[in-house]
Amino acid sequence: MGEFWPVRDALAYLTGSWRVRRSVRDHASGARGEFTGTTVFGPLRTGGLLHEESGTFVWQGVPRPAERTLRFLPGSAPGTADVRFADGRPFHDLDLSTGRHVADHPCSADLYRGEFTVLDADHWRTVWRVRGPAKDLVLTTDYAREPGSLRP
């Protein structure tokens, strides 16, 4: 097996519950943070998946509840996804067919570049590098499938 684990159907692979651990590094200030929680990918009535993440974000020693919601819709090619914010705005595309994908998301004058890697049937990672006049961040997120959760 190679470095990456190819996925035939991104939405089927993601379906279920995942334990999440995210580190955040601000290269401009040197500050660090960490998010721990759960992400659940559940079916949308209109097709695709609703991504609901919740947990605790600790920034400079202060813990706060944190959550976000995304929509993972069927993509333009079989097995791909079109990722959107909760309000429907485009976020990025996703193609895990080779086990690795790079996506860009411009946000004002900053550029978010995400690298998605599938490690095996139960583990995947995202690394977002954010650069621009307002931000210089690296967000690394590791996902581990919850025991007993759906498996592709």
N, C-alpha and C positions, 0 to 999 in steps of 0.2 A: 504494500500500500504506500502511496506517495505522501507528500506533505499535506495535501488537501484531500478532502473526501467529497467526490462529486455527488450532487443531489439532482435527481431527475425532475422533481416537482417541489419547488421552494415552499409553496403554501402547505402541502401535505407534510413536509419535513418540519415546518415551524409549529404546526398545530399542537396544542397542549400547554402544559405549565413548565416554566423554566425558573430555576434559581439564578439570580443576577448579582454580579459583583462588578462595580464600575469604579475605576480610579480616574481622578481628574487632576491634571497638572496644569497650572498657569505659569507658563515660562516667563511672562512679563514680570509677575510679582513674586514668583517662587512658591505661591500658595498651593496647597494640595487638599483634595477632598476625596470622599468615598461614598458611593451609594451601594446599599445592599437591599435586596427585596426580591420580588417575584414579577415575572411577566407571564401573562396568560394570552395565548392566541386562540380565540374562539371564533366560531363561524358568524359571518354577517348574513342576514336574510337575503341581501341582494347579491351575494357571492363574495368570496374573499374572506379575510380574517380581520377581526378587531383585536388590536394589540393593546392590552391594558397593563401598565406597569405601575407598581406601587411599592413603597419601602421607605427607608430613612436615608437622607443625604446629610453627611457630616462635612461641614466646611469650616476650616480653621477652628476645629474643636466644638462647633455648635451643631447638634443634631436637629434636623427638621424633617417633617413628613414631606414626601415628594411623590408625584405621580405624573404620568403622561399617557396619552391615548393616541394611537396611530391607526390608519387603515391600510391593510395590505390587500390590494385588489389584483385580480388576474392581470398579468402583463400582456404585452403584444405578441409574445412567442410562448409556446407551450412550456410550462414549468417556471415561468418568470413571474415577477410581481411588480406592481406599480405602487410605491409607498407614498401615502398621503398623510398630511396632518389631519387631526380630528375634524377640522372645519372644511376639509376637502382640497385645500391647497396642495400642489405637488411638492413632494420632498425629494425622492430619488427613485431610480429604477433598481431592480435587484434580480440578478441572474446567478444562481448558485450551481449551474450545470457543471462547472469545472471545480467547484469547491472553493472558488475565490472570485470576488467581484470588487471592483473599485467604482465608486459613484461620487459625483460632485453635487454640491448644493450651494449656490450663491445666496448669501444673506446680507443684504445691504452691500457694504464694501468688503465684507469678509467672505472667505471661501471655506466651506466645510468639505473635506475630502475624506470619504469613508472607505475603509477596506474591510470587507467581510470575508472571513475564512471559516470553513466548516472543517472541524477536526475529526469528527466521527459521528455516529448516529445520535449521540447524546451530548455533544459539546460543539459550540461555535463561538466565534469572537468577532467583535467589531472594534476598529480603531479609527476614531475620527480625529483628524488634524485640522484645527481651525486657525486660519491665519488671516490677518488683515489689520487695518488701522485700529480696530477696537479690541481684537482678541489675538492671543497666541496660546492656544490650549491643545492638550492631547487628552482625549477621553478613551480609555480602554475598557471594554465591557466583555466579561466572560459569562457565557450562558451554559448552564448544566441542566439537562432535562430532569424534572422532578421524578423520583421513583414512582412507578405505576402510571405515569403520564403516557399519553398516546405516543406511538412510535411509528415511523414511516414503514 
